[in-house]
Structures are given as structure tokens and as C-alpha cells.
Amino acid sequence: MAHYPVMLPEVLDTLSPRAGEIYVDGTFGNGGYTQAFLEATECSVVALDRDPTVRTQAAVLSEKYGERFRLIQTSFSKMDELGIGQVDAVALDIGVSSTQIDQGERGFSFQKSGPLDMRMSQSGATAAEAVAELPQAELEHVFRVYGEEKHARRAARLVVRAREENAIATTDGLADLLERGLGRKGRIHPATRVFQALRIFINDELGELYEGLCAAERILKPGGRLIAVTFHSLEDRIVKTFMRQRCGGGQSGSRYTPVAKKPPVQPSFEVTRRSVLKPSEKEVTKNARSRSARLRWALRTNAEPIADEYSPLRKFPRLQNYGWAA
């Protein structure tokens, strides 16, 4: 399957590449964004990715662009720990790549037979381990929060009963179990949301996203551009909340958690034009995966980074809560 860098025209327009600038491509993947940046002008790109399989494509770009490009094998949440200094833009394309989905041995898709793995970094706990070891209540929580699965309790009960007899070790094994137990209505496979939930949980995707946004805030120069492309509501909600807070929107409190009166804080980001964009009809026709994409962006001001008083991660089940690491 061909690889399409999602919303590339909109990303380039928002980034506005300029000669001499330094950009971070926090989700290198197949290198689509990176290559487009390097071809647009005489800039430099520091690409990050925790998936070791991207090295082959990185070698191709390194050969072509020399010192203007380098890959660092790491999570983008650590971009402020790499000693790369201040940069002019950070671009993030969140979620699993089409290449990862298409590789059955990676275990991301129920449409491809393979081991129930789902690890982007190819290290740490697998989805099979989560399915085998998490208590029923925790599985239900993961399915409900990360998959927004309305049948989360039934799905968790099915998994726990099935694993008492045999290990659930393959993608098709889990998919068949859920299809038999939940039934199938319409075009959406009943395993869709459970697979999404397990993938997000195993890779701590929402924790990585929020911590990556905070890291970008710390390394962007005044006038630097932060661009995030998301693919589902949980991701988009985190980016939207982060940018609203950093642009001076703050948090609205409630009768349960009122916001204490504090001295005003200078916004660390600003938006000068429409801050959320959707893919064009032409792109959706060519690449159905882009249909749910949302691009949000903001410009870094010269104010100090805002103290992290609000974190959406408190309500999410995370690997470290179970003694695992992503």
C-alpha cells in the first residue's frame, strides 16, 4: 500500500518552511513530512521515532540530504532531553502508521493474522501480556476509556473467560473471540475499538502525546510553530485542551474542583488564524485514513513555559500503574 503523509499541504502551509531553520519531526515513520520539509528549502530536520524499523528509510534520507537530516531513536516526549537546542518548529503526526498496520507480524490490525504484539518500540509489555494479566475490571477500564467501547464490560468478561482455557496470543484469535461474543452489526468489526484501546494502552500514546506537547513548548523558539495531526477524539481533545490553556484560555473549574485565584500568566502560545484544519475532499478520496484527521497548530510566544498545573493523564490507565514501561 502506498504511503500518504496525511494533510501534507496543510502541514507545509502552516509550517511555512524557511532556509536555515531547524525542525523536529517527532513522528518520522516513513519520512513523508521530513522529506517534504527538506525539499521545500535549505532547512535542517531532526527526526524522532521509537520504532527501530524506520532506520532503513532514514538511511535513504541521510544519504540524500547529508548533515541537514538526522534520526534519533527515541520517543518524541523526550525531545527536550536530547541537547538539540531551540528549534523553529515541531510537527507531530499522532498514532499508528499505515506501514505498521500493514505488517501482520507487528500485531496492530485484526485484519492481519499475527502475534498480539502492538508495540511501536518493539520493547516492553505486549498486548498479549495485557490481555493475559490485567484483571477484568482493569481490562474493562482500558476498553472503555481508550476504545470508548460501549460493550467494555462484556468484552472484558469474554477475554477473562477465554484466557482461563487458552492463551489469547494472536490478532485473529482475539478478533474471532470478540466477533462471536459481541456479535457483528453493520460494517464496523466488533474488535475495532478493543484493538484501538489495547494499542493506545500498550504504547502509552496519550501520555506520550501530552508530555510531547509540553516538551515542544520548552524547546520552541519565540515564533516557533507547533503542529499536531490527530486521528481520533481522545488525541484531539488533549491537543485542543493544551493549546487552549497555553493560549490563555485556562481551565474552567467546577463546584467540585474550583480554580484557585492566581496571578495572570502570560500565554506561551498564540493563534493568528484558523487553528483547526480538516483534510480536503480530494485527499480523503485518495487516502481514506485521512478522513478523521484534524490539524491543530499554534505559534510560540516569548513567554516562559507555563507550569503544568493541568494534566489529562490522571484519569487514564497507564502502563506504569501496573509496573510496566512503554
DOTORLO-365473 format. One record per residue: residue in one letter; x, y, z of N, C-alpha, C in turn. Coordinates in steps of 0.1 Angstrom, whole numbers, plus 5000, padded with zeros to 4 digits. Example, Ala and Ser with C-alpha at 12.3 -4.5 7.8 and 13.67 -1.06 7.14 Angstrom:
<sites>
(site a,(5132,4943,5078),(5123,4955,5078),(5132,4967,5078))
(site s,(5128,4978,5071),(5137,4989,5071),(5129,5000,5079))
</sites>
This chain:
<sites>
(site m,(5008,4988,5000),(5000,5000,5000),(5009,5012,5000))
(site a,(5005,5022,4992),(5013,5035,4991),(5012,5043,5004))
(site h,(5022,5050,5008),(5022,5058,5020),(5018,5073,5016))
(site y,(5009,5078,5023),(5005,5092,5021),(5007,5100,5034))
(site p,(5016,5110,5033),(5018,5119,5045),(5004,5126,5047))
(site v,(4998,5124,5058),(4984,5130,5060),(4985,5145,5061))
(site m,(4976,5151,5053),(4974,5166,5053),(4987,5173,5051))
(site l,(4995,5168,5042),(5008,5174,5039),(5007,5188,5034))
(site p,(4998,5192,5025),(4997,5206,5020),(4994,5215,5032))
(site e,(4985,5211,5041),(4982,5220,5052),(4993,5221,5062))
(site v,(5001,5210,5064),(5012,5210,5073),(5023,5219,5067))
(site l,(5026,5219,5054),(5036,5227,5048),(5031,5242,5049))
(site d,(5019,5245,5047),(5014,5258,5047),(5015,5264,5061))
(site t,(5012,5256,5071),(5012,5261,5085),(5027,5262,5090))
(site l,(5035,5253,5086),(5049,5253,5089),(5057,5265,5083))
(site s,(5053,5267,5070),(5060,5278,5062),(5075,5276,5062))
(site p,(5080,5266,5056),(5095,5263,5057),(5103,5275,5052))
(site r,(5114,5277,5060),(5123,5288,5057),(5138,5283,5058))
(site a,(5146,5288,5049),(5160,5284,5048),(5167,5287,5062))
(site g,(5175,5278,5066),(5183,5280,5078),(5176,5276,5091))
(site e,(5163,5272,5090),(5156,5269,5102),(5158,5254,5106))
(site i,(5155,5251,5118),(5157,5237,5123),(5143,5232,5128))
(site y,(5139,5220,5123),(5126,5215,5126),(5127,5201,5132))
(site v,(5118,5198,5141),(5117,5185,5147),(5105,5178,5141))
(site d,(5107,5166,5135),(5096,5157,5130),(5095,5147,5141))
(site g,(5086,5148,5150),(5085,5139,5162),(5080,5125,5159))
(site t,(5075,5123,5147),(5069,5110,5143),(5074,5107,5129))
(site f,(5087,5103,5128),(5093,5102,5115),(5086,5092,5106))
(site g,(5083,5080,5111),(5076,5070,5103),(5082,5067,5090))
(site n,(5075,5069,5079),(5081,5067,5066),(5088,5079,5060))
(site g,(5089,5090,5068),(5097,5101,5064),(5090,5111,5055))
(site g,(5077,5110,5054),(5070,5118,5044),(5071,5133,5048))
(site y,(5068,5137,5060),(5069,5151,5064),(5084,5156,5063))
(site t,(5093,5148,5068),(5107,5152,5068),(5112,5154,5054))
(site q,(5109,5145,5045),(5114,5147,5031),(5108,5160,5025))
(site a,(5095,5162,5028),(5088,5174,5022),(5095,5187,5028))
(site f,(5098,5187,5041),(5105,5199,5047),(5118,5201,5040))
(site l,(5126,5190,5039),(5139,5192,5033),(5139,5196,5018))
(site e,(5129,5192,5011),(5128,5196,4997),(5123,5210,4995))
(site a,(5116,5215,5005),(5109,5228,5004),(5120,5239,5005))
(site t,(5130,5237,5013),(5140,5248,5014),(5153,5242,5021))
(site e,(5163,5250,5023),(5176,5246,5029),(5175,5246,5044))
(site c,(5166,5238,5049),(5164,5237,5064),(5171,5225,5069))
(site s,(5170,5223,5082),(5175,5210,5088),(5164,5204,5096))
(site v,(5164,5190,5096),(5154,5183,5103),(5160,5173,5113))
(site v,(5156,5173,5125),(5159,5163,5135),(5146,5154,5136))
(site a,(5147,5142,5132),(5136,5133,5132),(5137,5123,5144))
(site l,(5125,5121,5150),(5125,5112,5161),(5115,5100,5158))
(site d,(5118,5089,5163),(5109,5077,5162),(5113,5066,5171))
(site r,(5104,5060,5179),(5108,5049,5188),(5108,5036,5181))
(site d,(5103,5035,5168),(5102,5023,5161),(5115,5020,5154))
(site p,(5123,5010,5157),(5136,5007,5151),(5135,5004,5136))
(site t,(5123,5000,5131),(5122,4996,5117),(5123,5008,5107))
(site v,(5123,5021,5113),(5124,5033,5104),(5138,5036,5099))
(site r,(5148,5028,5105),(5162,5031,5102),(5165,5030,5087))
(site t,(5158,5021,5080),(5161,5019,5066),(5157,5031,5058))
(site q,(5145,5037,5060),(5141,5049,5053),(5150,5061,5057))
(site a,(5154,5061,5070),(5162,5072,5075),(5176,5072,5068))
(site a,(5181,5060,5065),(5194,5059,5058),(5193,5064,5044))
(site v,(5181,5063,5038),(5179,5068,5024),(5180,5083,5024))
(site l,(5173,5089,5034),(5173,5104,5035),(5186,5109,5040))
(site s,(5193,5102,5048),(5206,5106,5053),(5216,5107,5041))
(site e,(5215,5097,5032),(5224,5097,5020),(5221,5108,5011))
(site k,(5208,5112,5010),(5204,5122,5001),(5206,5137,5006))
(site y,(5204,5139,5019),(5204,5152,5024),(5216,5155,5034))
(site g,(5224,5145,5037),(5236,5147,5045),(5233,5152,5058))
(site e,(5241,5163,5062),(5241,5168,5076),(5228,5176,5079))
(site r,(5220,5178,5068),(5207,5185,5071),(5197,5176,5077))
(site f,(5199,5163,5078),(5190,5154,5084),(5197,5145,5094))
(site r,(5190,5142,5105),(5195,5131,5114),(5183,5125,5121))
(site l,(5184,5112,5123),(5174,5105,5131),(5179,5101,5145))
(site i,(5170,5104,5155),(5173,5099,5168),(5163,5089,5172))
(site q,(5167,5078,5176),(5158,5067,5180),(5153,5069,5194))
(site t,(5142,5076,5196),(5136,5079,5209),(5122,5083,5208))
(site s,(5115,5083,5219),(5101,5088,5219),(5101,5104,5218))
(site f,(5091,5109,5211),(5091,5124,5210),(5088,5131,5223))
(site s,(5083,5124,5233),(5081,5131,5246),(5095,5135,5252))
(site k,(5106,5129,5247),(5119,5132,5253),(5127,5142,5244))
(site m,(5120,5150,5235),(5127,5158,5226),(5135,5170,5233))
(site d,(5131,5173,5245),(5138,5184,5252),(5149,5179,5261))
(site e,(5152,5166,5260),(5163,5159,5267),(5175,5155,5258))
(site l,(5174,5159,5245),(5184,5154,5235),(5195,5164,5232))
(site g,(5195,5176,5238),(5206,5185,5236),(5205,5191,5222))
(site i,(5193,5192,5216),(5193,5198,5202),(5191,5213,5202))
(site g,(5189,5218,5214),(5187,5233,5215),(5173,5238,5211))
(site q,(5172,5251,5208),(5160,5256,5204),(5157,5254,5190))
(site v,(5144,5252,5186),(5141,5248,5172),(5130,5258,5167))
(site d,(5128,5258,5154),(5118,5267,5148),(5104,5261,5146))
(site a,(5103,5247,5147),(5090,5241,5145),(5091,5227,5150))
(site v,(5079,5222,5155),(5078,5208,5159),(5065,5203,5152))
(site a,(5066,5192,5145),(5055,5186,5138),(5052,5172,5143))
(site l,(5040,5168,5147),(5036,5155,5152),(5025,5150,5145))
(site d,(5026,5137,5139),(5016,5130,5133),(5012,5118,5142))
(site i,(5002,5119,5150),(5000,5110,5161),(4993,5097,5157))
(site g,(4997,5087,5164),(4990,5074,5162),(4999,5064,5154))
(site v,(4993,5053,5150),(5000,5042,5143),(5001,5045,5129))
(site s,(5012,5042,5122),(5014,5045,5108),(5007,5034,5099))
(site s,(5004,5037,5087),(4999,5027,5078),(5008,5015,5076))
(site t,(5021,5018,5076),(5031,5007,5074),(5030,4997,5086))
(site q,(5029,5003,5098),(5028,4994,5110),(5016,4985,5109))
(site i,(5005,4991,5105),(4992,4984,5104),(4993,4973,5094))
(site d,(5000,4976,5083),(5000,4966,5072),(5010,4954,5074))
(site q,(5018,4955,5085),(5027,4944,5088),(5021,4935,5098))
(site g,(5016,4924,5094),(5009,4914,5102),(5017,4910,5115))
(site e,(5030,4909,5113),(5038,4905,5124),(5039,4915,5135))
(site r,(5035,4927,5133),(5035,4937,5143),(5023,4937,5152))
(site g,(5012,4930,5147),(5000,4927,5156),(4991,4939,5158))
(site f,(4991,4949,5150),(4983,4961,5152),(4969,4959,5147))
(site s,(4967,4951,5137),(4954,4950,5130),(4948,4937,5131))
(site f,(4934,4936,5134),(4927,4924,5134),(4925,4919,5120))
(site q,(4928,4927,5110),(4926,4922,5096),(4939,4915,5091))
(site k,(4949,4915,5099),(4961,4908,5095),(4964,4898,5106))
(site s,(4966,4885,5102),(4969,4875,5112),(4984,4876,5117))
(site g,(4985,4876,5130),(4999,4877,5135),(4999,4877,5151))
(site p,(5010,4878,5157),(5011,4878,5172),(5004,4890,5177))
(site l,(4998,4889,5189),(4991,4901,5195),(5002,4909,5202))
(site d,(5009,4917,5194),(5020,4925,5199),(5017,4939,5201))
(site m,(5016,4947,5191),(5012,4962,5191),(5022,4971,5196))
(site r,(5035,4967,5199),(5045,4976,5204),(5051,4984,5193))
(site m,(5051,4997,5194),(5057,5006,5185),(5072,5005,5186))
(site s,(5077,5005,5199),(5092,5004,5201),(5097,4990,5200))
(site q,(5089,4980,5199),(5093,4966,5199),(5100,4962,5212))
(site s,(5097,4969,5223),(5102,4965,5236),(5091,4968,5246))
(site g,(5092,4961,5258),(5082,4963,5268),(5071,4953,5267))
(site a,(5060,4956,5275),(5049,4947,5275),(5041,4947,5262))
(site t,(5036,4935,5258),(5028,4933,5246),(5013,4934,5249))
(site a,(5005,4935,5239),(4991,4934,5240),(4987,4921,5245))
(site a,(4994,4910,5241),(4991,4897,5246),(4993,4896,5261))
(site e,(5003,4902,5266),(5005,4902,5281),(4994,4910,5288))
(site a,(4990,4921,5283),(4979,4929,5289),(4966,4920,5289))
(site v,(4963,4914,5278),(4951,4905,5278),(4952,4893,5287))
(site a,(4964,4888,5290),(4966,4877,5298),(4967,4880,5313))
(site e,(4971,4893,5316),(4975,4896,5330),(4966,4906,5337))
(site l,(4960,4915,5330),(4951,4925,5336),(4939,4919,5342))
(site p,(4935,4923,5354),(4922,4919,5360),(4911,4924,5351))
(site q,(4899,4917,5353),(4888,4920,5344),(4884,4935,5346))
(site a,(4884,4940,5358),(4880,4954,5360),(4889,4964,5352))
(site e,(4902,4960,5352),(4912,4969,5346),(4911,4968,5330))
(site l,(4908,4956,5325),(4906,4955,5311),(4894,4963,5307))
(site e,(4883,4962,5315),(4871,4969,5312),(4874,4984,5311))
(site h,(4882,4989,5321),(4886,5003,5321),(4894,5007,5309))
(site v,(4903,4999,5305),(4911,5002,5293),(4902,5003,5281))
(site f,(4893,4993,5279),(4885,4992,5267),(4875,5004,5267))
(site r,(4870,5008,5279),(4860,5019,5279),(4867,5032,5277))
(site v,(4878,5035,5283),(4885,5048,5282),(4892,5050,5269))
(site y,(4900,5040,5265),(4908,5042,5253),(4901,5038,5240))
(site g,(4892,5029,5241),(4884,5025,5229),(4871,5031,5228))
(site e,(4866,5037,5239),(4853,5043,5240),(4843,5032,5236))
(site e,(4846,5020,5241),(4838,5008,5238),(4826,5007,5247))
(site k,(4814,5008,5242),(4801,5008,5250),(4799,4994,5256))
(site h,(4805,4983,5250),(4803,4970,5255),(4816,4966,5262))
(site a,(4823,4975,5269),(4836,4972,5275),(4835,4961,5285))
(site r,(4824,4961,5293),(4823,4951,5304),(4821,4937,5298))
(site r,(4813,4936,5288),(4811,4923,5281),(4824,4918,5275))
(site a,(4831,4927,5268),(4843,4924,5261),(4854,4919,5271))
(site a,(4855,4926,5282),(4865,4922,5293),(4861,4908,5298))
(site r,(4848,4906,5301),(4844,4893,5306),(4847,4882,5296))
(site l,(4845,4884,5283),(4848,4874,5273),(4863,4871,5273))
(site v,(4871,4881,5274),(4886,4878,5274),(4890,4870,5286))
(site v,(4885,4874,5298),(4889,4867,5310),(4884,4852,5310))
(site r,(4872,4850,5306),(4867,4836,5305),(4875,4828,5295))
(site a,(4878,4834,5283),(4886,4826,5273),(4900,4823,5277))
(site r,(4907,4833,5284),(4921,4830,5288),(4922,4820,5299))
(site e,(4911,4817,5306),(4912,4806,5316),(4914,4792,5309))
(site e,(4910,4791,5297),(4912,4779,5289),(4924,4779,5280))
(site n,(4926,4790,5273),(4938,4790,5264),(4943,4805,5263))
(site a,(4956,4806,5261),(4961,4820,5260),(4956,4826,5247))
(site i,(4953,4839,5248),(4949,4847,5236),(4962,4854,5231))
(site a,(4968,4848,5221),(4981,4852,5216),(4982,4858,5202))
(site t,(4971,4857,5195),(4971,4862,5181),(4960,4872,5179))
(site t,(4962,4880,5168),(4952,4890,5165),(4939,4884,5160))
(site d,(4940,4874,5152),(4928,4868,5147),(4921,4860,5159))
(site g,(4929,4855,5168),(4923,4848,5180),(4914,4858,5188))
(site l,(4919,4869,5191),(4912,4879,5198),(4900,4885,5190))
(site a,(4902,4887,5177),(4892,4893,5169),(4880,4883,5168))
(site d,(4883,4870,5166),(4873,4860,5165),(4865,4859,5178))
(site l,(4872,4859,5189),(4865,4858,5202),(4855,4870,5204))
(site l,(4859,4882,5200),(4850,4894,5202),(4839,4893,5192))
(site e,(4841,4888,5180),(4831,4888,5170),(4820,4878,5174))
(site r,(4824,4866,5179),(4815,4856,5184),(4807,4861,5196))
(site g,(4814,4867,5205),(4808,4871,5218),(4800,4884,5218))
(site l,(4804,4893,5209),(4797,4906,5208),(4787,4907,5197))
(site g,(4789,4898,5187),(4780,4899,5175),(4785,4910,5166))
(site r,(4781,4909,5153),(4785,4919,5144),(4773,4925,5137))
(site k,(4772,4938,5138),(4761,4946,5132),(4768,4957,5123))
(site g,(4764,4958,5111),(4769,4968,5102),(4784,4965,5098))
(site r,(4790,4975,5093),(4803,4974,5087),(4815,4974,5097))
(site i,(4813,4979,5109),(4824,4981,5118),(4825,4967,5126))
(site h,(4837,4962,5125),(4840,4949,5132),(4840,4952,5147))
(site p,(4834,4942,5155),(4833,4944,5169),(4846,4945,5177))
(site a,(4857,4941,5170),(4871,4942,5176),(4877,4955,5174))
(site t,(4872,4964,5166),(4878,4977,5163),(4882,4985,5175))
(site r,(4873,4988,5184),(4876,4997,5195),(4884,4990,5205))
(site v,(4883,4977,5207),(4892,4970,5217),(4906,4970,5212))
(site f,(4908,4968,5199),(4922,4968,5194),(4928,4982,5195))
(site q,(4920,4993,5192),(4924,5006,5194),(4928,5009,5209))
(site a,(4920,5004,5218),(4923,5006,5232),(4936,4999,5237))
(site l,(4938,4987,5232),(4950,4980,5236),(4962,4986,5230))
(site r,(4961,4991,5218),(4973,4997,5212),(4976,5010,5219))
(site i,(4967,5018,5222),(4969,5031,5229),(4975,5028,5243))
(site f,(4970,5018,5250),(4974,5015,5263),(4989,5010,5263))
(site i,(4992,5000,5254),(5005,4994,5254),(5016,5004,5250))
(site n,(5012,5014,5242),(5022,5024,5238),(5021,5037,5245))
(site d,(5012,5037,5255),(5010,5050,5263),(5009,5062,5254))
(site e,(5001,5060,5244),(5000,5071,5234),(4996,5084,5238))
(site l,(4986,5084,5247),(4981,5097,5252),(4991,5104,5262))
(site g,(4997,5096,5270),(5008,5101,5279),(5019,5107,5270))
(site e,(5023,5099,5260),(5034,5104,5251),(5030,5117,5244))
(site l,(5017,5118,5240),(5013,5130,5233),(5013,5142,5242))
(site y,(5007,5141,5254),(5007,5152,5263),(5021,5157,5267))
(site e,(5029,5147,5271),(5043,5150,5275),(5051,5156,5263))
(site g,(5048,5151,5251),(5055,5156,5239),(5051,5171,5237))
(site l,(5039,5174,5239),(5034,5188,5237),(5042,5197,5247))
(site c,(5043,5193,5259),(5050,5200,5270),(5065,5202,5266))
(site a,(5071,5191,5261),(5085,5191,5257),(5087,5201,5245))
(site a,(5077,5201,5236),(5078,5210,5224),(5078,5225,5229))
(site e,(5069,5227,5239),(5068,5241,5244),(5081,5246,5250))
(site r,(5089,5236,5255),(5102,5240,5262),(5113,5243,5251))
(site i,(5112,5237,5239),(5123,5238,5230),(5120,5247,5218))
(site l,(5108,5252,5217),(5105,5260,5206),(5109,5275,5208))
(site k,(5115,5281,5198),(5119,5295,5198),(5106,5304,5198))
(site p,(5107,5316,5203),(5096,5326,5200),(5093,5326,5185))
(site g,(5081,5325,5182),(5077,5325,5168),(5077,5311,5162))
(site g,(5082,5301,5170),(5082,5287,5165),(5068,5281,5164))
(site r,(5067,5272,5155),(5053,5266,5152),(5052,5252,5157))
(site l,(5041,5250,5164),(5038,5236,5169),(5026,5231,5161))
(site i,(5027,5220,5155),(5017,5214,5146),(5015,5200,5150))
(site a,(5002,5196,5152),(4998,5183,5157),(4987,5178,5148))
(site v,(4988,5166,5142),(4978,5160,5134),(4973,5148,5142))
(site t,(4960,5148,5145),(4955,5137,5153),(4944,5129,5145))
(site f,(4940,5117,5150),(4931,5109,5142),(4919,5104,5150))
(site h,(4918,5107,5163),(4906,5103,5170),(4904,5113,5181))
(site s,(4892,5113,5187),(4887,5123,5196),(4896,5124,5208))
(site l,(4901,5113,5214),(4909,5114,5226),(4922,5122,5223))
(site e,(4929,5119,5212),(4941,5127,5209),(4937,5141,5207))
(site d,(4927,5144,5199),(4923,5158,5195),(4920,5166,5208))
(site r,(4913,5159,5217),(4909,5166,5229),(4921,5170,5237))
(site i,(4931,5162,5238),(4943,5166,5245),(4950,5178,5239))
(site v,(4952,5177,5225),(4958,5188,5218),(4950,5201,5220))
(site k,(4937,5200,5218),(4928,5212,5219),(4929,5218,5233))
(site t,(4929,5210,5243),(4929,5215,5257),(4943,5221,5260))
(site f,(4954,5215,5255),(4967,5220,5257),(4968,5234,5251))
(site m,(4964,5235,5238),(4966,5248,5231),(4957,5258,5237))
(site r,(4945,5255,5241),(4936,5265,5247),(4942,5270,5260))
(site q,(4947,5261,5268),(4954,5266,5281),(4966,5275,5278))
(site r,(4974,5270,5269),(4987,5277,5266),(4984,5290,5259))
(site c,(4973,5292,5252),(4970,5304,5245),(4962,5314,5254))
(site g,(4960,5310,5267),(4954,5319,5277),(4940,5316,5280))
(site g,(4935,5304,5275),(4921,5300,5277),(4919,5295,5291))
(site g,(4929,5289,5297),(4929,5285,5311),(4919,5273,5313))
(site q,(4916,5269,5325),(4907,5258,5328),(4895,5264,5336))
(site s,(4884,5259,5332),(4871,5265,5338),(4868,5259,5351))
(site g,(4871,5254,5360),(4868,5247,5372),(4853,5243,5373))
(site s,(4850,5237,5384),(4836,5233,5387),(4834,5234,5401))
(site r,(4822,5230,5406),(4819,5231,5420),(4827,5221,5428))
(site y,(4832,5211,5421),(4840,5200,5427),(4855,5204,5427))
(site t,(4860,5210,5417),(4874,5214,5416),(4875,5229,5411))
(site p,(4871,5238,5420),(4872,5252,5416),(4886,5256,5413))
(site v,(4888,5266,5404),(4901,5271,5400),(4905,5282,5410))
(site a,(4916,5280,5417),(4921,5290,5426),(4925,5303,5419))
(site k,(4923,5314,5426),(4927,5327,5420),(4942,5328,5421))
(site k,(4948,5330,5409),(4963,5331,5409),(4967,5343,5400))
(site p,(4979,5348,5401),(4983,5359,5393),(4982,5355,5378))
(site p,(4979,5364,5369),(4978,5361,5355),(4991,5356,5349))
(site v,(4990,5346,5340),(5002,5340,5334),(5002,5344,5319))
(site q,(5014,5348,5314),(5015,5352,5300),(5014,5340,5291))
(site p,(5005,5340,5281),(5003,5328,5272),(5016,5324,5266))
(site s,(5019,5311,5265),(5032,5307,5259),(5029,5304,5244))
(site f,(5017,5304,5239),(5014,5302,5225),(5003,5312,5221))
(site e,(5002,5314,5208),(4991,5322,5203),(4987,5316,5189))
(site v,(4975,5320,5185),(4970,5316,5172),(4966,5328,5165))
(site t,(4971,5329,5152),(4968,5341,5144),(4958,5339,5133))
(site r,(4955,5327,5130),(4944,5324,5121),(4938,5310,5125))
(site r,(4929,5306,5117),(4922,5293,5120),(4931,5282,5125))
(site s,(4928,5277,5137),(4937,5268,5144),(4934,5253,5142))
(site v,(4923,5250,5136),(4920,5236,5134),(4916,5234,5119))
(site l,(4922,5225,5112),(4920,5222,5098),(4916,5208,5096))
(site k,(4909,5205,5086),(4905,5191,5082),(4910,5188,5068))
(site p,(4912,5176,5065),(4917,5172,5051),(4907,5176,5040))
(site s,(4913,5178,5029),(4904,5181,5017),(4897,5169,5012))
(site e,(4886,5172,5005),(4878,5160,4999),(4887,5152,4990))
(site k,(4896,5159,4983),(4905,5152,4973),(4914,5143,4981))
(site e,(4919,5147,4992),(4928,5138,5000),(4920,5126,5005))
(site v,(4909,5128,5011),(4901,5117,5016),(4897,5107,5006))
(site t,(4895,5112,4993),(4892,5103,4982),(4904,5094,4979))
(site k,(4916,5099,4980),(4929,5092,4977),(4933,5083,4989))
(site n,(4930,5088,5001),(4935,5081,5013),(4925,5082,5024))
(site a,(4917,5071,5025),(4906,5070,5035),(4910,5072,5049))
(site r,(4923,5069,5052),(4928,5070,5066),(4928,5085,5070))
(site s,(4929,5094,5061),(4929,5108,5065),(4916,5114,5069))
(site r,(4905,5106,5067),(4891,5111,5069),(4889,5117,5083))
(site s,(4895,5111,5093),(4892,5116,5107),(4903,5125,5112))
(site a,(4913,5129,5103),(4924,5137,5107),(4920,5151,5111))
(site r,(4927,5157,5121),(4925,5171,5125),(4939,5177,5127))
(site l,(4941,5188,5121),(4954,5195,5123),(4951,5207,5132))
(site r,(4959,5208,5143),(4958,5220,5152),(4972,5225,5153))
(site w,(4973,5239,5154),(4987,5245,5154),(4986,5258,5162))
(site a,(4998,5262,5166),(4999,5274,5174),(5013,5280,5173))
(site l,(5015,5293,5175),(5028,5299,5175),(5033,5301,5189))
(site r,(5046,5298,5191),(5052,5300,5204),(5055,5315,5206))
(site t,(5051,5320,5218),(5054,5334,5222),(5067,5335,5229))
(site n,(5071,5346,5234),(5084,5348,5241),(5082,5346,5256))
(site a,(5070,5342,5260),(5067,5340,5275),(5074,5327,5279))
(site e,(5076,5325,5292),(5082,5313,5298),(5071,5302,5297))
(site p,(5076,5289,5296),(5067,5278,5296),(5058,5279,5308))
(site i,(5045,5275,5306),(5035,5275,5316),(5037,5263,5325))
(site a,(5036,5265,5338),(5037,5254,5348),(5026,5244,5345))
(site d,(5029,5231,5346),(5020,5221,5342),(5010,5218,5354))
(site e,(5000,5227,5355),(4990,5225,5366),(4979,5216,5362))
(site y,(4976,5215,5350),(4966,5206,5345),(4971,5195,5337))
(site s,(4968,5182,5340),(4972,5171,5332),(4961,5162,5330))
(site p,(4958,5159,5318),(4946,5150,5315),(4950,5135,5318))
(site l,(4962,5133,5322),(4966,5119,5323),(4961,5112,5336))
(site r,(4957,5120,5345),(4952,5114,5358),(4941,5104,5356))
(site k,(4932,5106,5347),(4921,5097,5346),(4924,5085,5336))
(site f,(4935,5084,5330),(4938,5074,5321),(4946,5062,5327))
(site p,(4943,5050,5324),(4951,5039,5328),(4964,5039,5321))
(site r,(4975,5038,5328),(4988,5039,5322),(4997,5027,5326))
(site l,(5006,5024,5317),(5015,5012,5320),(5021,5012,5333))
(site q,(5027,5023,5337),(5034,5024,5350),(5025,5021,5362))
(site n,(5012,5022,5360),(5003,5018,5371),(5004,5003,5374))
(site y,(5009,4996,5364),(5009,4981,5366),(5023,4976,5366))
(site g,(5033,4985,5368),(5047,4981,5369),(5053,4978,5355))
(site w,(5047,4983,5344),(5052,4981,5331),(5058,4994,5325))
(site a,(5066,4993,5315),(5071,5005,5309),(5068,5004,5294))
(site a,(5065,5016,5287),(5063,5015,5273),(5075,5013,5265))
</sites>
